Amino acid sequence: MKKYQLGEFEEIVMLTVGILYNEAYGVSIKKEIEVRLARKVSVGALQTALKRLEDKGYLKSREGEATEERAGRPKKYFQITALGKRAMEYAKSTRDELWSAIPKMALKTVTT
């Protein structure tokens, strides 16, 4: 079912938008990913992923109020859509199925 495929970074972004709920905007998403995953995130990569997810219909955005600290520009807040929720559920169930198909012996560590 190709229509629900999410790349790894897209999935991370979607999960983070869910975690942040009503406070999911560019800077907060970037910080949350960096803190939780100890992974550097470039603003460009994040903005590209957010746009791509919005174009796919997985996220929708709304503008907040303009603030002085942002030179009068409003924050752009993101929210998961119903289609996005289905894509996330599909990604999780696919991963769970793959994990459960691995024989327990295959994950045992071998000592030499």
MODELLER restraints for C-alpha pairs under 7 A, 6 or more apart:
rsr = mdl.restraints
at = mdl.atoms
rsr.add(forms.Gaussian(group=physical.xy_distance, feature=features.Distance(at['CA:4:A'], at['CA:87:A']), mean=4.67, stdev=0.5))
rsr.add(forms.Gaussian(group=physical.xy_distance, feature=features.Distance(at['CA:4:A'], at['CA:90:A']), mean=6.71, stdev=0.5))
rsr.add(forms.Gaussian(group=physical.xy_distance, feature=features.Distance(at['CA:5:A'], at['CA:87:A']), mean=6.86, stdev=0.5))
rsr.add(forms.Gaussian(group=physical.xy_distance, feature=features.Distance(at['CA:5:A'], at['CA:91:A']), mean=6.96, stdev=0.5))
rsr.add(forms.Gaussian(group=physical.xy_distance, feature=features.Distance(at['CA:6:A'], at['CA:91:A']), mean=6.97, stdev=0.5))
rsr.add(forms.Gaussian(group=physical.xy_distance, feature=features.Distance(at['CA:10:A'], at['CA:49:A']), mean=6.10, stdev=0.5))
rsr.add(forms.Gaussian(group=physical.xy_distance, feature=features.Distance(at['CA:16:A'], at['CA:29:A']), mean=6.28, stdev=0.5))
rsr.add(forms.Gaussian(group=physical.xy_distance, feature=features.Distance(at['CA:16:A'], at['CA:32:A']), mean=6.97, stdev=0.5))
rsr.add(forms.Gaussian(group=physical.xy_distance, feature=features.Distance(at['CA:16:A'], at['CA:33:A']), mean=6.83, stdev=0.5))
rsr.add(forms.Gaussian(group=physical.xy_distance, feature=features.Distance(at['CA:17:A'], at['CA:24:A']), mean=5.29, stdev=0.5))
rsr.add(forms.Gaussian(group=physical.xy_distance, feature=features.Distance(at['CA:17:A'], at['CA:29:A']), mean=6.67, stdev=0.5))
rsr.add(forms.Gaussian(group=physical.xy_distance, feature=features.Distance(at['CA:17:A'], at['CA:78:A']), mean=6.77, stdev=0.5))
rsr.add(forms.Gaussian(group=physical.xy_distance, feature=features.Distance(at['CA:17:A'], at['CA:79:A']), mean=6.59, stdev=0.5))
rsr.add(forms.Gaussian(group=physical.xy_distance, feature=features.Distance(at['CA:18:A'], at['CA:80:A']), mean=6.86, stdev=0.5))
rsr.add(forms.Gaussian(group=physical.xy_distance, feature=features.Distance(at['CA:21:A'], at['CA:79:A']), mean=6.86, stdev=0.5))
rsr.add(forms.Gaussian(group=physical.xy_distance, feature=features.Distance(at['CA:23:A'], at['CA:77:A']), mean=6.88, stdev=0.5))
rsr.add(forms.Gaussian(group=physical.xy_distance, feature=features.Distance(at['CA:24:A'], at['CA:77:A']), mean=5.43, stdev=0.5))
rsr.add(forms.Gaussian(group=physical.xy_distance, feature=features.Distance(at['CA:24:A'], at['CA:78:A']), mean=5.48, stdev=0.5))
rsr.add(forms.Gaussian(group=physical.xy_distance, feature=features.Distance(at['CA:25:A'], at['CA:75:A']), mean=6.60, stdev=0.5))
rsr.add(forms.Gaussian(group=physical.xy_distance, feature=features.Distance(at['CA:25:A'], at['CA:76:A']), mean=5.62, stdev=0.5))
rsr.add(forms.Gaussian(group=physical.xy_distance, feature=features.Distance(at['CA:25:A'], at['CA:77:A']), mean=4.47, stdev=0.5))
rsr.add(forms.Gaussian(group=physical.xy_distance, feature=features.Distance(at['CA:25:A'], at['CA:78:A']), mean=5.98, stdev=0.5))
rsr.add(forms.Gaussian(group=physical.xy_distance, feature=features.Distance(at['CA:30:A'], at['CA:41:A']), mean=6.22, stdev=0.5))
rsr.add(forms.Gaussian(group=physical.xy_distance, feature=features.Distance(at['CA:33:A'], at['CA:39:A']), mean=6.85, stdev=0.5))
rsr.add(forms.Gaussian(group=physical.xy_distance, feature=features.Distance(at['CA:34:A'], at['CA:40:A']), mean=5.52, stdev=0.5))
rsr.add(forms.Gaussian(group=physical.xy_distance, feature=features.Distance(at['CA:34:A'], at['CA:41:A']), mean=6.59, stdev=0.5))
rsr.add(forms.Gaussian(group=physical.xy_distance, feature=features.Distance(at['CA:53:A'], at['CA:59:A']), mean=5.71, stdev=0.5))
rsr.add(forms.Gaussian(group=physical.xy_distance, feature=features.Distance(at['CA:54:A'], at['CA:60:A']), mean=5.68, stdev=0.5))
rsr.add(forms.Gaussian(group=physical.xy_distance, feature=features.Distance(at['CA:57:A'], at['CA:83:A']), mean=6.56, stdev=0.5))
rsr.add(forms.Gaussian(group=physical.xy_distance, feature=features.Distance(at['CA:57:A'], at['CA:84:A']), mean=6.80, stdev=0.5))
rsr.add(forms.Gaussian(group=physical.xy_distance, feature=features.Distance(at['CA:58:A'], at['CA:80:A']), mean=6.04, stdev=0.5))
rsr.add(forms.Gaussian(group=physical.xy_distance, feature=features.Distance(at['CA:58:A'], at['CA:81:A']), mean=5.38, stdev=0.5))
rsr.add(forms.Gaussian(group=physical.xy_distance, feature=features.Distance(at['CA:58:A'], at['CA:83:A']), mean=5.47, stdev=0.5))
rsr.add(forms.Gaussian(group=physical.xy_distance, feature=features.Distance(at['CA:58:A'], at['CA:84:A']), mean=3.62, stdev=0.5))
rsr.add(forms.Gaussian(group=physical.xy_distance, feature=features.Distance(at['CA:59:A'], at['CA:78:A']), mean=6.33, stdev=0.5))
rsr.add(forms.Gaussian(group=physical.xy_distance, feature=features.Distance(at['CA:59:A'], at['CA:79:A']), mean=5.49, stdev=0.5))
rsr.add(forms.Gaussian(group=physical.xy_distance, feature=features.Distance(at['CA:59:A'], at['CA:80:A']), mean=4.62, stdev=0.5))
rsr.add(forms.Gaussian(group=physical.xy_distance, feature=features.Distance(at['CA:59:A'], at['CA:81:A']), mean=5.34, stdev=0.5))
rsr.add(forms.Gaussian(group=physical.xy_distance, feature=features.Distance(at['CA:59:A'], at['CA:84:A']), mean=6.26, stdev=0.5))
rsr.add(forms.Gaussian(group=physical.xy_distance, feature=features.Distance(at['CA:60:A'], at['CA:78:A']), mean=5.68, stdev=0.5))
rsr.add(forms.Gaussian(group=physical.xy_distance, feature=features.Distance(at['CA:60:A'], at['CA:79:A']), mean=5.42, stdev=0.5))
rsr.add(forms.Gaussian(group=physical.xy_distance, feature=features.Distance(at['CA:60:A'], at['CA:80:A']), mean=6.50, stdev=0.5))
rsr.add(forms.Gaussian(group=physical.xy_distance, feature=features.Distance(at['CA:60:A'], at['CA:81:A']), mean=6.45, stdev=0.5))
rsr.add(forms.Gaussian(group=physical.xy_distance, feature=features.Distance(at['CA:61:A'], at['CA:76:A']), mean=6.30, stdev=0.5))
rsr.add(forms.Gaussian(group=physical.xy_distance, feature=features.Distance(at['CA:61:A'], at['CA:77:A']), mean=5.36, stdev=0.5))
rsr.add(forms.Gaussian(group=physical.xy_distance, feature=features.Distance(at['CA:61:A'], at['CA:78:A']), mean=4.42, stdev=0.5))
rsr.add(forms.Gaussian(group=physical.xy_distance, feature=features.Distance(at['CA:61:A'], at['CA:79:A']), mean=6.25, stdev=0.5))
rsr.add(forms.Gaussian(group=physical.xy_distance, feature=features.Distance(at['CA:62:A'], at['CA:76:A']), mean=5.71, stdev=0.5))
rsr.add(forms.Gaussian(group=physical.xy_distance, feature=features.Distance(at['CA:62:A'], at['CA:77:A']), mean=5.31, stdev=0.5))
rsr.add(forms.Gaussian(group=physical.xy_distance, feature=features.Distance(at['CA:62:A'], at['CA:78:A']), mean=6.63, stdev=0.5))
rsr.add(forms.Gaussian(group=physical.xy_distance, feature=features.Distance(at['CA:63:A'], at['CA:74:A']), mean=5.94, stdev=0.5))
rsr.add(forms.Gaussian(group=physical.xy_distance, feature=features.Distance(at['CA:63:A'], at['CA:75:A']), mean=5.77, stdev=0.5))
rsr.add(forms.Gaussian(group=physical.xy_distance, feature=features.Distance(at['CA:63:A'], at['CA:76:A']), mean=4.60, stdev=0.5))
rsr.add(forms.Gaussian(group=physical.xy_distance, feature=features.Distance(at['CA:63:A'], at['CA:77:A']), mean=6.07, stdev=0.5))
rsr.add(forms.Gaussian(group=physical.xy_distance, feature=features.Distance(at['CA:64:A'], at['CA:74:A']), mean=5.31, stdev=0.5))
rsr.add(forms.Gaussian(group=physical.xy_distance, feature=features.Distance(at['CA:64:A'], at['CA:75:A']), mean=5.14, stdev=0.5))
rsr.add(forms.Gaussian(group=physical.xy_distance, feature=features.Distance(at['CA:64:A'], at['CA:76:A']), mean=6.13, stdev=0.5))
rsr.add(forms.Gaussian(group=physical.xy_distance, feature=features.Distance(at['CA:64:A'], at['CA:77:A']), mean=6.77, stdev=0.5))
rsr.add(forms.Gaussian(group=physical.xy_distance, feature=features.Distance(at['CA:65:A'], at['CA:74:A']), mean=5.08, stdev=0.5))
rsr.add(forms.Gaussian(group=physical.xy_distance, feature=features.Distance(at['CA:65:A'], at['CA:75:A']), mean=6.82, stdev=0.5))
rsr.add(forms.Gaussian(group=physical.xy_distance, feature=features.Distance(at['CA:66:A'], at['CA:72:A']), mean=4.85, stdev=0.5))
rsr.add(forms.Gaussian(group=physical.xy_distance, feature=features.Distance(at['CA:66:A'], at['CA:73:A']), mean=4.87, stdev=0.5))
rsr.add(forms.Gaussian(group=physical.xy_distance, feature=features.Distance(at['CA:66:A'], at['CA:74:A']), mean=3.85, stdev=0.5))
rsr.add(forms.Gaussian(group=physical.xy_distance, feature=features.Distance(at['CA:66:A'], at['CA:75:A']), mean=6.93, stdev=0.5))
rsr.add(forms.Gaussian(group=physical.xy_distance, feature=features.Distance(at['CA:67:A'], at['CA:73:A']), mean=6.31, stdev=0.5))
rsr.add(forms.Gaussian(group=physical.xy_distance, feature=features.Distance(at['CA:67:A'], at['CA:74:A']), mean=6.34, stdev=0.5))
